Amino acid sequence: MTKTIIRTDRAPQALGTYSQAVKVGNTVYLSGQYPVLAGAADLMTGDVEAQIRQVFANLRAVAEAAGGSLADIVMIRIYLTDLSHFPLVNEIMAGYFSAPYPARNVLGMAALPKGATVGIDGVMVLP
């Protein structure tokens, strides 16, 4: 098994002992992305819509660094500390993905790293 570590400066750097993504064969495991601007250390605050959009932008940057796109993502997991944001996530996600949509799970969490309100990870299969 050959593992390739994926890294890009277009998304925030890992906050701990993990990689932004790991590619094994044609499958890429995308680590959780949070509302942090590339090159910044702190979470975005304020507007939840902007935070959700930033998370999707970070996910896209890592997918592209791995040689794919959001269209290649087959599974995403969305973590929310407030499930009332679920409709907003659906609305925003529709702007980043088109049918057929990836498989998805949305989880309500008591807390996320660094006090984030939203996080997304996923699995991508490259053609």
BELUR-V845181 format. One line per field, one symbol per residue. ss: DSSP state (H for helix, E for strand, L for the rest). phi: phi as a letter, one per 30 degrees, with the letter a starting at -180 (. if undefined). psi: psi as a letter, one per 30 degrees, with the letter a starting at -180 (. if undefined). A space follows every 50 residues. Layout:
ss: ???
phi: ???
psi: ???
This chain:
ss: LLEEEELLLLLLLLLLLLLLEEEELLEEEEEEEELLLLLLLLLLLLLHHH HHHHHHHHHHHHHHHLLLLHHHEEEEEEEELLHHHHHHHHHHHHHHLLLL LLEEEEEELLLLHHHLLEEEEEEEELL
phi: .cccdcbbddbddedadacdabcbiccbccdecbdbdeicccddbieddd ddddddddddddedddjbbedddcabbccbdbdddedddeddeddcbbdd dddabccdcdabehidcbbbbabbcdd
psi: kkkkkkkkfflklkfbillelkkjbgkkjjlkklikkkflfllklbjeee eeeeeeeeeeeeeeffgalfffkfklkkkkfjfffeeeeeeeefffllkk llllkkkkkellkgglfklklakkkk.
